[in-house]
Amino acid sequence: MHPYTVVDEDISHRTNDQNPAAGREAVRHQDTTLVSVSAEDSHREALAHAKNDTAMIRYAVEVLDGAPPAEVSAWLKRYGYSPSPRKVLAEVKAYRDSHRTNGITAASTQTAFAPVFLRDGRQSDNQATTVERDQRAPVVALACYAVAAVSVVVSLNTSWRFFDQVLHIPTAYGERWVMFGVAELALVVCGAGMAVNVKRTGRPGAFRGIVWVMCVAMGYMAWAMSTVDEAIGRIMLGPVLGVIMLHLGLGLELRARHQHTGTAARLARELRERCLSRLGLGDDRRDAAQRIRDRHARRAAALTRPPRSPWSRAARLERALLAAGVSNDEQMRGRLLAHLAVLRHAGELASVPSESPWNRSQQ
Protein backbone atom coordinates (compact mmCIF):
# COMPACT_ATOMS: atom_id res chain seq x y z
CA MET A 1 0.00 0.00 0.00
CA HIS A 2 1.20 3.49 -0.78
CA PRO A 3 2.37 5.42 2.34
CA TYR A 4 -0.21 8.15 1.77
CA THR A 5 -3.15 5.81 1.19
CA VAL A 6 -4.36 5.52 4.83
CA VAL A 7 -4.43 9.26 5.40
CA ASP A 8 -6.10 9.90 2.06
CA GLU A 9 -8.76 7.27 2.79
CA ASP A 10 -9.50 8.86 6.20
CA ILE A 11 -9.82 12.30 4.63
CA SER A 12 -12.02 10.98 1.83
CA HIS A 13 -14.37 9.17 4.27
CA ARG A 14 -14.80 12.27 6.42
CA THR A 15 -15.39 14.41 3.34
CA ASN A 16 -18.00 11.97 2.02
CA ASP A 17 -19.93 12.18 5.31
CA GLN A 18 -19.98 15.99 5.23
CA ASN A 19 -20.53 16.66 1.52
CA PRO A 20 -21.09 13.91 -1.10
CA ALA A 21 -20.08 16.13 -4.06
CA ALA A 22 -16.90 17.25 -2.33
CA GLY A 23 -16.22 13.62 -1.45
CA ARG A 24 -16.38 12.53 -5.08
CA GLU A 25 -14.06 15.40 -6.05
CA ALA A 26 -11.62 14.34 -3.31
CA VAL A 27 -11.65 10.75 -4.57
CA ARG A 28 -10.88 11.89 -8.12
CA HIS A 29 -8.05 14.09 -6.80
CA GLN A 30 -6.73 11.15 -4.79
CA ASP A 31 -6.70 8.88 -7.88
CA THR A 32 -4.87 11.52 -9.92
CA THR A 33 -2.30 11.98 -7.17
CA LEU A 34 -1.69 8.23 -6.89
CA VAL A 35 -1.23 7.90 -10.68
CA SER A 36 1.19 10.84 -10.74
CA VAL A 37 3.21 9.48 -7.83
CA SER A 38 3.35 5.99 -9.35
CA ALA A 39 4.46 7.51 -12.68
CA GLU A 40 7.21 9.43 -10.91
CA ASP A 41 8.39 6.28 -9.16
CA SER A 42 8.46 4.32 -12.41
CA HIS A 43 10.37 7.13 -14.17
CA ARG A 44 12.90 7.33 -11.34
CA GLU A 45 13.39 3.56 -11.38
CA ALA A 46 13.82 3.46 -15.17
CA LEU A 47 16.37 6.27 -15.08
CA ALA A 48 18.29 4.54 -12.29
CA HIS A 49 18.54 1.32 -14.34
CA ALA A 50 19.65 3.10 -17.53
CA LYS A 51 22.98 1.82 -18.85
CA ASN A 52 24.42 5.21 -19.81
CA ASP A 53 23.49 8.83 -20.43
CA THR A 54 22.33 8.09 -23.98
CA ALA A 55 19.81 5.50 -22.78
CA MET A 56 18.62 7.91 -20.09
CA ILE A 57 18.13 10.75 -22.57
CA ARG A 58 16.41 8.42 -25.03
CA TYR A 59 13.97 7.33 -22.33
CA ALA A 60 13.17 10.95 -21.45
CA VAL A 61 12.63 11.87 -25.10
CA GLU A 62 10.23 8.94 -25.54
CA VAL A 63 8.29 9.86 -22.40
CA LEU A 64 7.96 13.49 -23.51
CA ASP A 65 7.15 12.42 -27.09
CA GLY A 66 9.89 14.40 -28.83
CA ALA A 67 9.64 17.57 -26.77
CA PRO A 68 12.18 20.39 -27.32
CA PRO A 69 15.66 19.77 -25.90
CA ALA A 70 15.17 22.39 -23.18
CA GLU A 71 12.09 20.58 -21.84
CA VAL A 72 13.89 17.23 -21.92
CA SER A 73 16.85 18.66 -19.97
CA ALA A 74 14.52 20.29 -17.43
CA TRP A 75 12.60 17.02 -16.99
CA LEU A 76 15.82 15.10 -16.34
CA LYS A 77 17.04 17.74 -13.88
CA ARG A 78 13.91 17.16 -11.82
CA TYR A 79 15.18 13.64 -11.22
CA GLY A 80 18.72 14.76 -10.44
CA TYR A 81 20.39 14.26 -13.83
CA SER A 82 22.22 16.91 -15.88
CA PRO A 83 22.87 15.50 -19.38
CA SER A 84 24.95 17.09 -22.10
CA PRO A 85 22.93 19.52 -24.28
CA ARG A 86 24.53 18.09 -27.42
CA LYS A 87 23.43 14.56 -26.59
CA VAL A 88 19.92 15.77 -25.81
CA LEU A 89 19.74 17.64 -29.13
CA ALA A 90 20.96 14.59 -31.06
CA GLU A 91 18.44 12.24 -29.41
CA VAL A 92 15.53 14.65 -29.92
CA LYS A 93 16.45 15.06 -33.58
CA ALA A 94 16.74 11.28 -34.06
CA TYR A 95 13.36 10.72 -32.39
CA ARG A 96 11.63 13.35 -34.52
CA ASP A 97 13.19 11.97 -37.71
CA SER A 98 11.97 8.46 -36.91
CA HIS A 99 8.45 9.66 -36.01
CA ARG A 100 8.08 12.20 -38.82
CA THR A 101 4.86 11.87 -40.81
CA ASN A 102 4.30 13.90 -44.01
CA GLY A 103 6.97 16.37 -42.93
CA ILE A 104 5.16 17.22 -39.66
CA THR A 105 6.64 16.18 -36.33
CA ALA A 106 4.35 14.85 -33.65
CA ALA A 107 3.67 17.57 -31.09
CA SER A 108 4.64 17.18 -27.48
CA THR A 109 1.18 16.73 -26.02
CA GLN A 110 2.09 14.27 -23.30
CA THR A 111 3.02 15.67 -19.88
CA ALA A 112 5.79 14.47 -17.63
CA PHE A 113 3.27 12.75 -15.32
CA ALA A 114 1.59 10.66 -18.01
CA PRO A 115 0.26 7.27 -16.87
CA VAL A 116 2.77 4.48 -17.14
CA PHE A 117 0.59 2.21 -19.24
CA LEU A 118 0.46 4.80 -22.04
CA ARG A 119 4.24 5.00 -22.22
CA ASP A 120 4.59 1.23 -22.08
CA GLY A 121 2.05 0.82 -24.87
CA ARG A 122 3.94 3.21 -27.11
CA GLN A 123 7.19 1.37 -26.40
CA SER A 124 5.61 -1.97 -27.27
CA ASP A 125 4.26 -0.60 -30.55
CA ASN A 126 7.67 0.72 -31.61
CA GLN A 127 9.73 -2.14 -30.19
CA ALA A 128 9.62 -4.30 -33.33
CA THR A 129 10.55 -1.41 -35.61
CA THR A 130 13.44 -0.37 -33.35
CA VAL A 131 14.83 -3.89 -33.13
CA GLU A 132 14.58 -4.36 -36.88
CA ARG A 133 16.33 -1.05 -37.51
CA ASP A 134 19.13 -1.90 -35.05
CA GLN A 135 19.67 -5.26 -36.73
CA ARG A 136 19.78 -3.99 -40.30
CA ALA A 137 21.52 -0.63 -40.01
CA PRO A 138 24.99 -1.92 -38.91
CA VAL A 139 25.08 -4.47 -41.75
CA VAL A 140 24.23 -1.85 -44.36
CA ALA A 141 26.71 0.61 -42.85
CA LEU A 142 29.52 -1.97 -42.88
CA ALA A 143 28.72 -2.82 -46.51
CA CYS A 144 28.93 0.87 -47.44
CA TYR A 145 32.23 1.21 -45.62
CA ALA A 146 33.59 -1.87 -47.43
CA VAL A 147 32.69 -0.43 -50.83
CA ALA A 148 34.27 2.89 -49.82
CA ALA A 149 37.48 1.06 -48.82
CA VAL A 150 37.67 -0.71 -52.20
CA SER A 151 37.14 2.61 -53.99
CA VAL A 152 40.05 4.02 -51.97
CA VAL A 153 42.21 1.24 -53.45
CA VAL A 154 41.22 2.43 -56.95
CA SER A 155 42.14 5.99 -55.96
CA LEU A 156 45.48 4.77 -54.59
CA ASN A 157 46.29 3.21 -57.95
CA THR A 158 45.43 6.50 -59.67
CA SER A 159 47.54 8.51 -57.23
CA TRP A 160 50.52 6.15 -57.68
CA ARG A 161 50.45 6.57 -61.45
CA PHE A 162 49.88 10.34 -61.18
CA PHE A 163 52.92 10.79 -58.93
CA ASP A 164 54.96 8.73 -61.41
CA GLN A 165 53.80 9.99 -64.83
CA VAL A 166 52.86 13.61 -64.04
CA LEU A 167 54.87 14.65 -60.98
CA HIS A 168 57.81 12.34 -61.81
CA ILE A 169 58.54 11.52 -58.19
CA PRO A 170 61.01 8.59 -58.04
CA THR A 171 60.85 5.55 -55.80
CA ALA A 172 64.60 5.32 -55.21
CA TYR A 173 64.55 6.77 -51.71
CA GLY A 174 60.94 5.94 -50.89
CA GLU A 175 59.66 9.40 -51.76
CA ARG A 176 56.67 8.19 -53.73
CA TRP A 177 55.75 5.65 -51.06
CA VAL A 178 55.49 8.44 -48.50
CA MET A 179 53.65 10.98 -50.66
CA PHE A 180 51.32 9.21 -53.06
CA GLY A 181 48.53 8.39 -50.57
CA VAL A 182 48.15 11.83 -49.03
CA ALA A 183 44.72 12.49 -50.61
CA GLU A 184 43.37 9.07 -49.65
CA LEU A 185 44.71 9.43 -46.11
CA ALA A 186 42.99 12.81 -45.81
CA LEU A 187 39.78 11.23 -47.10
CA VAL A 188 39.92 8.48 -44.45
CA VAL A 189 40.66 10.96 -41.65
CA CYS A 190 37.83 13.27 -42.74
CA GLY A 191 35.48 10.29 -42.94
CA ALA A 192 36.32 9.37 -39.35
CA GLY A 193 35.79 13.00 -38.31
CA MET A 194 32.42 13.05 -40.05
CA ALA A 195 31.41 9.88 -38.19
CA VAL A 196 32.32 11.44 -34.84
CA ASN A 197 30.45 14.67 -35.59
CA VAL A 198 27.37 12.83 -36.82
CA LYS A 199 27.29 10.76 -33.64
CA ARG A 200 27.66 13.82 -31.41
CA THR A 201 25.66 16.55 -33.12
CA GLY A 202 23.92 14.88 -36.06
CA ARG A 203 25.90 16.98 -38.61
CA PRO A 204 29.16 16.16 -40.43
CA GLY A 205 30.67 19.58 -39.83
CA ALA A 206 33.63 21.06 -41.69
CA PHE A 207 34.99 17.62 -42.59
CA ARG A 208 32.32 17.26 -45.25
CA GLY A 209 33.68 20.14 -47.31
CA ILE A 210 37.22 18.78 -47.07
CA VAL A 211 36.01 15.37 -48.27
CA TRP A 212 34.52 16.89 -51.41
CA VAL A 213 37.67 18.96 -52.00
CA MET A 214 39.75 15.77 -51.83
CA CYS A 215 37.27 14.13 -54.21
CA VAL A 216 37.83 16.94 -56.73
CA ALA A 217 41.62 16.66 -56.30
CA MET A 218 41.58 12.92 -56.95
CA GLY A 219 39.34 13.47 -59.95
CA TYR A 220 41.87 15.92 -61.35
CA MET A 221 44.66 13.37 -60.89
CA ALA A 222 42.67 10.77 -62.82
CA TRP A 223 41.89 13.26 -65.59
CA ALA A 224 45.50 14.44 -65.92
CA MET A 225 47.17 11.05 -66.35
CA SER A 226 44.53 9.12 -68.37
CA THR A 227 42.46 9.35 -71.50
CA VAL A 228 38.87 10.54 -71.33
CA ASP A 229 37.38 7.05 -71.04
CA GLU A 230 39.91 5.94 -68.45
CA ALA A 231 39.52 9.15 -66.47
CA ILE A 232 35.74 8.82 -66.29
CA GLY A 233 36.06 5.24 -65.06
CA ARG A 234 38.70 6.10 -62.46
CA ILE A 235 36.73 9.12 -61.21
CA MET A 236 33.37 7.33 -60.95
CA LEU A 237 34.76 4.12 -59.40
CA GLY A 238 37.28 5.92 -57.20
CA PRO A 239 36.63 9.15 -55.31
CA VAL A 240 33.01 9.71 -56.32
CA LEU A 241 31.87 6.22 -55.36
CA GLY A 242 33.91 6.35 -52.15
CA VAL A 243 32.42 9.64 -51.00
CA ILE A 244 28.88 8.55 -51.82
CA MET A 245 29.29 5.26 -49.96
CA LEU A 246 30.78 7.13 -47.01
CA HIS A 247 27.73 9.39 -46.85
CA LEU A 248 25.37 6.43 -47.11
CA GLY A 249 27.24 4.55 -44.40
CA LEU A 250 26.97 7.50 -42.04
CA GLY A 251 23.28 7.94 -42.83
CA LEU A 252 23.76 11.47 -44.15
CA GLU A 253 21.22 10.90 -46.90
CA LEU A 254 18.54 11.44 -44.25
CA ARG A 255 19.74 15.02 -43.74
CA ALA A 256 18.96 15.91 -47.35
CA ARG A 257 15.32 16.62 -46.49
CA HIS A 258 16.26 19.14 -43.80
CA GLN A 259 16.37 22.77 -44.80
CA HIS A 260 19.88 24.20 -44.76
CA THR A 261 20.34 27.57 -43.08
CA GLY A 262 23.72 28.65 -44.46
CA THR A 263 24.26 31.80 -46.49
CA ALA A 264 24.81 29.92 -49.75
CA ALA A 265 21.70 27.79 -49.19
CA ARG A 266 19.57 30.85 -48.46
CA LEU A 267 20.84 32.62 -51.59
CA ALA A 268 20.15 29.53 -53.70
CA ARG A 269 16.61 29.22 -52.34
CA GLU A 270 15.91 32.91 -52.89
CA LEU A 271 17.21 32.83 -56.48
CA ARG A 272 15.22 29.69 -57.23
CA GLU A 273 12.00 31.17 -55.86
CA ARG A 274 12.49 34.41 -57.77
CA CYS A 275 13.16 32.59 -61.05
CA LEU A 276 10.07 30.43 -60.59
CA SER A 277 7.97 33.48 -59.73
CA ARG A 278 9.25 35.29 -62.81
CA LEU A 279 8.18 32.30 -64.93
CA GLY A 280 4.79 32.15 -63.22
CA LEU A 281 5.59 28.84 -61.51
CA GLY A 282 5.73 30.00 -57.91
CA ASP A 283 4.37 27.77 -55.16
CA ASP A 284 0.97 29.45 -54.83
CA ARG A 285 -1.14 26.24 -54.77
CA ARG A 286 -2.40 26.72 -58.33
CA ASP A 287 -2.41 24.09 -61.03
CA ALA A 288 -1.58 24.68 -64.70
CA ALA A 289 -5.23 25.18 -65.71
CA GLN A 290 -5.77 27.83 -63.05
CA ARG A 291 -2.61 29.68 -64.10
CA ILE A 292 -3.79 29.69 -67.72
CA ARG A 293 -7.20 31.08 -66.73
CA ASP A 294 -5.63 33.79 -64.59
CA ARG A 295 -3.27 34.78 -67.39
CA HIS A 296 -6.11 35.07 -69.90
CA ALA A 297 -8.19 37.05 -67.40
CA ARG A 298 -5.38 39.57 -66.99
CA ARG A 299 -4.96 39.74 -70.76
CA ALA A 300 -8.69 40.35 -71.25
CA ALA A 301 -8.65 43.13 -68.68
CA ALA A 302 -5.62 44.70 -70.39
CA LEU A 303 -7.30 44.59 -73.82
CA THR A 304 -10.14 46.76 -72.55
CA ARG A 305 -7.70 49.61 -71.97
CA PRO A 306 -6.83 52.04 -74.78
CA PRO A 307 -3.41 51.50 -76.38
CA ARG A 308 -0.58 53.36 -74.70
CA SER A 309 3.18 53.25 -74.51
CA PRO A 310 4.40 50.26 -72.48
CA TRP A 311 6.82 52.55 -70.64
CA SER A 312 4.26 55.14 -69.63
CA ARG A 313 3.51 55.73 -65.98
CA ALA A 314 -0.03 54.35 -66.27
CA ALA A 315 1.15 51.16 -67.99
CA ARG A 316 3.83 50.56 -65.36
CA LEU A 317 1.26 51.15 -62.62
CA GLU A 318 -1.07 48.56 -64.15
CA ARG A 319 1.73 45.98 -64.42
CA ALA A 320 2.72 46.59 -60.80
CA LEU A 321 -0.88 46.15 -59.62
CA LEU A 322 -1.27 42.91 -61.57
CA ALA A 323 2.05 41.58 -60.27
CA ALA A 324 1.03 42.41 -56.68
CA GLY A 325 -2.16 40.37 -57.07
CA VAL A 326 -4.37 42.95 -55.38
CA SER A 327 -7.36 41.91 -57.49
CA ASN A 328 -7.92 38.61 -55.66
CA ASP A 329 -6.03 39.07 -52.39
CA GLU A 330 -7.79 41.21 -49.80
CA GLN A 331 -4.81 41.20 -47.46
CA MET A 332 -2.50 42.47 -50.19
CA ARG A 333 -5.09 45.06 -51.18
CA GLY A 334 -5.18 46.32 -47.60
CA ARG A 335 -1.40 46.56 -47.53
CA LEU A 336 -1.45 48.53 -50.78
CA LEU A 337 -3.98 51.02 -49.41
CA ALA A 338 -1.98 51.36 -46.19
CA HIS A 339 1.21 52.07 -48.15
CA LEU A 340 -0.66 54.55 -50.32
CA ALA A 341 -2.00 56.39 -47.27
CA VAL A 342 1.47 56.57 -45.73
CA LEU A 343 3.02 57.93 -48.93
CA ARG A 344 0.28 60.52 -49.45
CA HIS A 345 0.55 61.87 -45.91
CA ALA A 346 4.32 61.52 -45.49
CA GLY A 347 4.73 65.31 -45.48
CA GLU A 348 2.46 65.63 -42.44
CA LEU A 349 4.69 63.45 -40.27
CA ALA A 350 6.84 66.34 -39.07
CA SER A 351 3.77 68.37 -38.01
CA VAL A 352 2.15 65.62 -35.94
CA PRO A 353 1.97 66.79 -32.29
CA SER A 354 3.83 64.58 -29.84
CA GLU A 355 4.56 64.72 -26.14
CA SER A 356 8.04 65.64 -24.98
CA PRO A 357 10.03 62.64 -23.72
CA TRP A 358 11.46 64.84 -20.95
CA ASN A 359 8.02 65.36 -19.48
CA ARG A 360 7.41 61.61 -19.44
CA SER A 361 10.75 61.00 -17.72
CA GLN A 362 9.86 63.51 -14.95
CA GLN A 363 6.53 61.81 -14.33
C-alpha positions in Angstrom: 0.0 0.0 0.0 1.2 3.5 -0.8 2.4 5.4 2.3 -0.2 8.2 1.8 -3.1 5.8 1.2 -4.4 5.5 4.8 -4.4 9.3 5.4 -6.1 9.9 2.1 -8.8 7.3 2.8 -9.5 8.9 6.2 -9.8 12.3 4.6 -12.0 11.0 1.8 -14.4 9.2 4.3 -14.8 12.3 6.4 -15.4 14.4 3.3 -18.0 12.0 2.0 -19.9 12.2 5.3 -20.0 16.0 5.2 -20.5 16.7 1.5 -21.1 13.9 -1.1 -20.1 16.1 -4.1 -16.9 17.2 -2.3 -16.2 13.6 -1.5 -16.4 12.5 -5.1 -14.1 15.4 -6.1 -11.6 14.3 -3.3 -11.7 10.7 -4.6 -10.9 11.9 -8.1 -8.0 14.1 -6.8 -6.7 11.2 -4.8 -6.7 8.9 -7.9 -4.9 11.5 -9.9 -2.3 12.0 -7.2 -1.7 8.2 -6.9 -1.2 7.9 -10.7 1.2 10.8 -10.7 3.2 9.5 -7.8 3.3 6.0 -9.4 4.5 7.5 -12.7 7.2 9.4 -10.9 8.4 6.3 -9.2 8.5 4.3 -12.4 10.4 7.1 -14.2 12.9 7.3 -11.3 13.4 3.6 -11.4 13.8 3.5 -15.2 16.4 6.3 -15.1 18.3 4.5 -12.3 18.5 1.3 -14.3 19.7 3.1 -17.5 23.0 1.8 -18.8 24.4 5.2 -19.8 23.5 8.8 -20.4 22.3 8.1 -24.0 19.8 5.5 -22.8 18.6 7.9 -20.1 18.1 10.8 -22.6 16.4 8.4 -25.0 14.0 7.3 -22.3 13.2 10.9 -21.4 12.6 11.9 -25.1 10.2 8.9 -25.5 8.3 9.9 -22.4 8.0 13.5 -23.5 7.1 12.4 -27.1 9.9 14.4 -28.8 9.6 17.6 -26.8 12.2 20.4 -27.3 15.7 19.8 -25.9 15.2 22.4 -23.2 12.1 20.6 -21.8 13.9 17.2 -21.9 16.8 18.7 -20.0 14.5 20.3 -17.4 12.6 17.0 -17.0 15.8 15.1 -16.3 17.0 17.7 -13.9 13.9 17.2 -11.8 15.2 13.6 -11.2 18.7 14.8 -10.4 20.4 14.3 -13.8 22.2 16.9 -15.9 22.9 15.5 -19.4 25.0 17.1 -22.1 22.9 19.5 -24.3 24.5 18.1 -27.4 23.4 14.6 -26.6 19.9 15.8 -25.8 19.7 17.6 -29.1 21.0 14.6 -31.1 18.4 12.2 -29.4 15.5 14.7 -29.9 16.5 15.1 -33.6 16.7 11.3 -34.1 13.4 10.7 -32.4 11.6 13.3 -34.5 13.2 12.0 -37.7 12.0 8.5 -36.9 8.4 9.7 -36.0 8.1 12.2 -38.8 4.9 11.9 -40.8 4.3 13.9 -44.0 7.0 16.4 -42.9 5.2 17.2 -39.7 6.6 16.2 -36.3 4.4 14.9 -33.7 3.7 17.6 -31.1 4.6 17.2 -27.5 1.2 16.7 -26.0 2.1 14.3 -23.3 3.0 15.7 -19.9 5.8 14.5 -17.6 3.3 12.8 -15.3 1.6 10.7 -18.0 0.3 7.3 -16.9 2.8 4.5 -17.1 0.6 2.2 -19.2 0.5 4.8 -22.0 4.2 5.0 -22.2 4.6 1.2 -22.1 2.1 0.8 -24.9 3.9 3.2 -27.1 7.2 1.4 -26.4 5.6 -2.0 -27.3 4.3 -0.6 -30.5 7.7 0.7 -31.6 9.7 -2.1 -30.2 9.6 -4.3 -33.3 10.6 -1.4 -35.6 13.4 -0.4 -33.4 14.8 -3.9 -33.1 14.6 -4.4 -36.9 16.3 -1.0 -37.5 19.1 -1.9 -35.0 19.7 -5.3 -36.7 19.8 -4.0 -40.3 21.5 -0.6 -40.0 25.0 -1.9 -38.9 25.1 -4.5 -41.8 24.2 -1.9 -44.4 26.7 0.6 -42.9 29.5 -2.0 -42.9 28.7 -2.8 -46.5 28.9 0.9 -47.4 32.2 1.2 -45.6 33.6 -1.9 -47.4 32.7 -0.4 -50.8 34.3 2.9 -49.8 37.5 1.1 -48.8 37.7 -0.7 -52.2 37.1 2.6 -54.0 40.0 4.0 -52.0 42.2 1.2 -53.5 41.2 2.4 -57.0 42.1 6.0 -56.0 45.5 4.8 -54.6 46.3 3.2 -58.0 45.4 6.5 -59.7 47.5 8.5 -57.2 50.5 6.1 -57.7 50.4 6.6 -61.5 49.9 10.3 -61.2 52.9 10.8 -58.9 55.0 8.7 -61.4 53.8 10.0 -64.8 52.9 13.6 -64.0 54.9 14.6 -61.0 57.8 12.3 -61.8 58.5 11.5 -58.2 61.0 8.6 -58.0 60.8 5.5 -55.8 64.6 5.3 -55.2 64.5 6.8 -51.7 60.9 5.9 -50.9 59.7 9.4 -51.8 56.7 8.2 -53.7 55.8 5.6 -51.1 55.5 8.4 -48.5 53.7 11.0 -50.7 51.3 9.2 -53.1 48.5 8.4 -50.6 48.1 11.8 -49.0 44.7 12.5 -50.6 43.4 9.1 -49.7 44.7 9.4 -46.1 43.0 12.8 -45.8 39.8 11.2 -47.1 39.9 8.5 -44.5 40.7 11.0 -41.6 37.8 13.3 -42.7 35.5 10.3 -42.9 36.3 9.4 -39.3 35.8 13.0 -38.3 32.4 13.1 -40.0 31.4 9.9 -38.2 32.3 11.4 -34.8 30.5 14.7 -35.6 27.4 12.8 -36.8 27.3 10.8 -33.6 27.7 13.8 -31.4 25.7 16.6 -33.1 23.9 14.9 -36.1 25.9 17.0 -38.6 29.2 16.2 -40.4 30.7 19.6 -39.8 33.6 21.1 -41.7 35.0 17.6 -42.6 32.3 17.3 -45.3 33.7 20.1 -47.3 37.2 18.8 -47.1 36.0 15.4 -48.3 34.5 16.9 -51.4 37.7 19.0 -52.0 39.7 15.8 -51.8 37.3 14.1 -54.2 37.8 16.9 -56.7 41.6 16.7 -56.3 41.6 12.9 -56.9 39.3 13.5 -60.0 41.9 15.9 -61.4 44.7 13.4 -60.9 42.7 10.8 -62.8 41.9 13.3 -65.6 45.5 14.4 -65.9 47.2 11.0 -66.4 44.5 9.1 -68.4 42.5 9.4 -71.5 38.9 10.5 -71.3 37.4 7.0 -71.0 39.9 5.9 -68.4 39.5 9.2 -66.5 35.7 8.8 -66.3 36.1 5.2 -65.1 38.7 6.1 -62.5 36.7 9.1 -61.2 33.4 7.3 -60.9 34.8 4.1 -59.4 37.3 5.9 -57.2 36.6 9.2 -55.3 33.0 9.7 -56.3 31.9 6.2 -55.4 33.9 6.4 -52.2 32.4 9.6 -51.0 28.9 8.5 -51.8 29.3 5.3 -50.0 30.8 7.1 -47.0 27.7 9.4 -46.9 25.4 6.4 -47.1 27.2 4.6 -44.4 27.0 7.5 -42.0 23.3 7.9 -42.8 23.8 11.5 -44.1 21.2 10.9 -46.9 18.5 11.4 -44.3 19.7 15.0 -43.7 19.0 15.9 -47.3 15.3 16.6 -46.5 16.3 19.1 -43.8 16.4 22.8 -44.8 19.9 24.2 -44.8 20.3 27.6 -43.1 23.7 28.7 -44.5 24.3 31.8 -46.5 24.8 29.9 -49.7 21.7 27.8 -49.2 19.6 30.9 -48.5 20.8 32.6 -51.6 20.2 29.5 -53.7 16.6 29.2 -52.3 15.9 32.9 -52.9 17.2 32.8 -56.5 15.2 29.7 -57.2 12.0 31.2 -55.9 12.5 34.4 -57.8 13.2 32.6 -61.0 10.1 30.4 -60.6 8.0 33.5 -59.7 9.2 35.3 -62.8 8.2 32.3 -64.9 4.8 32.2 -63.2 5.6 28.8 -61.5 5.7 30.0 -57.9 4.4 27.8 -55.2 1.0 29.5 -54.8 -1.1 26.2 -54.8 -2.4 26.7 -58.3 -2.4 24.1 -61.0 -1.6 24.7 -64.7 -5.2 25.2 -65.7 -5.8 27.8 -63.0 -2.6 29.7 -64.1 -3.8 29.7 -67.7 -7.2 31.1 -66.7 -5.6 33.8 -64.6 -3.3 34.8 -67.4 -6.1 35.1 -69.9 -8.2 37.0 -67.4 -5.4 39.6 -67.0 -5.0 39.7 -70.8 -8.7 40.3 -71.3 -8.6 43.1 -68.7 -5.6 44.7 -70.4 -7.3 44.6 -73.8 -10.1 46.8 -72.6 -7.7 49.6 -72.0 -6.8 52.0 -74.8 -3.4 51.5 -76.4 -0.6 53.4 -74.7 3.2 53.3 -74.5 4.4 50.3 -72.5 6.8 52.6 -70.6 4.3 55.1 -69.6 3.5 55.7 -66.0 0.0 54.3 -66.3 1.2 51.2 -68.0 3.8 50.6 -65.4 1.3 51.1 -62.6 -1.1 48.6 -64.1 1.7 46.0 -64.4 2.7 46.6 -60.8 -0.9 46.2 -59.6 -1.3 42.9 -61.6 2.0 41.6 -60.3 1.0 42.4 -56.7 -2.2 40.4 -57.1 -4.4 42.9 -55.4 -7.4 41.9 -57.5 -7.9 38.6 -55.7 -6.0 39.1 -52.4 -7.8 41.2 -49.8 -4.8 41.2 -47.5 -2.5 42.5 -50.2 -5.1 45.1 -51.2 -5.2 46.3 -47.6 -1.4 46.6 -47.5 -1.5 48.5 -50.8 -4.0 51.0 -49.4 -2.0 51.4 -46.2 1.2 52.1 -48.1 -0.7 54.5 -50.3 -2.0 56.4 -47.3 1.5 56.6 -45.7 3.0 57.9 -48.9 0.3 60.5 -49.5 0.6 61.9 -45.9 4.3 61.5 -45.5 4.7 65.3 -45.5 2.5 65.6 -42.4 4.7 63.4 -40.3 6.8 66.3 -39.1 3.8 68.4 -38.0 2.2 65.6 -35.9 2.0 66.8 -32.3 3.8 64.6 -29.8 4.6 64.7 -26.1 8.0 65.6 -25.0 10.0 62.6 -23.7 11.5 64.8 -20.9 8.0 65.4 -19.5 7.4 61.6 -19.4 10.7 61.0 -17.7 9.9 63.5 -15.0 6.5 61.8 -14.3 
